[in-house]
Amino acid sequence: MGSSHQDAQESRPETPAETLAGRGRLAGLDGIRGVAALFVMLHHCWLMAFPGFPASAGPVWLGFLLYGHFAVVVFIVLSGFSLAVSPARSGWRLGSLRRFARRRAWRILPPYWAALVFSLVIAWTLAAQPGEGAPTAKSVLVYGLLLQDIFGAPSPNGAFWSIAVEAQLYLLFPVMLILLRRAGAVVMLAAVTAVVAVIGLLAPSVHVVSMLLRLTPQFAVLFAIGVVAAGVLAAGERVRRLPWQWLALAAALPVLAVILARGSVWTVGNFFWMDIALGPAVGLTLAAIATGRAKLLIRLLDLRPIRSLGSFSYTLYLIHAPIVVTVFLLVVAPNVPTGLPAFLVGTALVVPLSLVTAWLFAAVFELPFQRHRSWPALRTAMRARMSRTRAEVRPAP
C-alpha cells in the first residue's frame, strides 16, 4: 500500500506525480493513506485492550475504533484510483506490462520483505501474534511469496493479509483497463461487481465457492471503483464541477445508518457486503478531492504532519502490528488493568514507538526505493551518499 502520488505515476516513467492541473501532486492522497494507517494501528490497540471482538466491549466514544477493517477498504479503493490516474489521462492505456509489474514489485516488495523479517524476529523472540502459534518454515514461504490468503500458516503479522490481496489485484488491473477501454466504465464495474456478487450469494450454500472468500473477492469491486473514480481526472469541466463531496456524503450516510442500527457483531459478520456498500462513498470522496471540490478536507489532509505521515504510511502499516502486540503483552498486560486504562497506556506507548520505528524503517527500506527506480540508480545514490559521508568526516588538512 505504497505512497499515493508515487502509485499514480506507475505507467509514466520519470514524470512527477500530477494534480488536476497537470503538475505537482494530487494533494490529499498521501494524507488519506497516513490517516488510514494510523486508524488501523489504533484499531489494533483497541483489540488488545478490549477483549470480545466483534462485540463492542469498550466505551461508546471509542466504538468507532472497532471498525479498523474499513480503513483497508479505503486503502484498496485508493490503490485502484492511484494506479489509474495516469492511464485515465492516456486513453486508459497502461503501457508496458513488464514495466508495470517491475515497478509494482519494486515498490511493495522491499519494505514488505524487510517487515516480514522484522515480524518473524519479534514473533520468535518476544511475542507471537494473538491466536497464532510461533511462525514456521511454512510461514516464511507462504508469506514470503504473498500467498497467505490462499494457504494457511501461523501469521507473523496480523496486518499482512491485505498485502497479498492487493498484489493479486495488480494482476487484474490490466484486464480492468482493457474492459474499461473497450466497453466503458459502467460495463467494467458492473461486470466485476456481478462476478463478486455471485460469489457472495453462493458462498453460504456451495462449499467450493465459499473457499473463494479467503481471497476477499469484494476487494476487486473496491479496486474497480477506485479505477473508475480516477476517470474524473480526464473528464470534462461539467463532470468535474459536480458536487462530488455531497454525493460522497449521500453514499456514506446509509452505510453508517446500517452500522448504527445493526451493531458491530452483525456488521463484522457481513463485511463482504458492507465493504461493497462503502466503496462508492470512498470513490466519490476521492473524486471530490481530485477535483478540488472538498477544499476543507484537502487542506486538512495536506497539513504537513499528516502529509509526512502519509509518506511512510506503507511501512507503518507493515510493522505496527508486532509492536502493538509486544507492548500490550509484555508491558501493559502485567501492569495495567484490561479495558480503558490498558488502551490509554498502551496507545500512549505504541503510537510514538511505532511512528519513530516506521520512520526509521522507511528511510532504509521504503523511501530509497521510491526515489530510485532501479538497482543501478539505487547503487549510484548509495555510493554518492557514502562518498559525501566520508568527505564530511575526513579531517581538514
Disulfide bonds with the S-S distance in Angstrom:
none
